Amino acid sequence: GKAVSKISKQLPPLLGMLLAGLLLRNASDVPLGADIPLLGHTFEWWSFSLRSSALAIIMVRAGLGLDLDKLRKMGFVTIRLAFMPCFSEAVVITVISHYMLALPFAWAGLLGFVIAAVSPAVVVPGMLDLQARGYGVQKGIPSMVVA
């Protein structure tokens, strides 16, 4: 991630991490498969463990980046910003996947809420970076968006 951000200030470090994962998984002579042990465990075990750890780290960083005084002062706006984007994103994905992919509404709804649940992994690091730079801190915007 840091190598990509050193190459260009406009590219996010997440892009470098994604490219490294693609290269490790696909570009070697012997791709990392399920049957190749890596430090005593299978690739699937490492993949599951690292994904779970990454999600936990993102959520802890989000929680530590909140300003509770500003959230309490905003009141009902905070609650609306916490639930409405997730719910509306899930509904839109549900409708689109039902008609475009011909999924039953139950499966389309499941897909919508799974994708909506992954959105904080994209939004939280960016908001924490903007908060560290001082953008919107006086009005409490990063805290509301992260909440």
Summary of the structure (lengths in Angstrom):
residues: 147
radius of gyration: 19.1
end to end distance: 25.8
largest distance: 57.2
contacts: 367
relative contact order: 0.10
helix: 74%
strand: 1%
